[in-house]
Amino acid sequence: MPQLIAPSGFIAQAHQLSSGHWIAVATWPYDGRGGDVVWHVQDSTSATTMNLVYRGGDISSTPVASVQEIRQYDGVNRLPLNSAGGFTTVFLVLAESVDLTGYAWPDGVLPRAEQLGDFGSLDVSLLAADTPGTGSSAGDLVLDTTVDTAACLSIQVRGVNDGRPTWILGDTTASVLGTTTVLG
């Protein structure tokens, strides 16, 4: 099971998926001083990490368990995304397939990071995207092949309690000053 070593004092929420893969998620306030993020992945022959930074998040209202929902699938080429919560919802998808080379997020869901490829003897892909706002499902993630197994996790990044989405650092599409982003 993955464990967060640094920064210290924060607890990772770890889940073992039906495929046998472990996934761990941790949220903490970023103070701008940098520093290393260190994970301990005991007894693992292969592991990967993905770090996403969200500016304007409100850690005081973020629960320790930031993963809101996990859905798992077998033998699919489309994954219905979980319902978006309030503020900003991050969708993290882990898919196992030797043939996956591409995918398409639905409109309104902004791609953030991807890691496609081999991890040890497995072909596992990790995909991340997000959407501001709330409501029903954001749509389906469409894959270019049928995957053996897949899991979709939704992670909520809370902002201040003003109903506005969290500003996403480096997002020139969804964080436009005066349009979608308001300085407080």
Summary of the structure (lengths in Angstrom):
residues: 184
radius of gyration: 16.4
end to end distance: 39.9
largest distance: 49.1
contacts: 502
relative contact order: 0.24
helix: 2%
strand: 44%
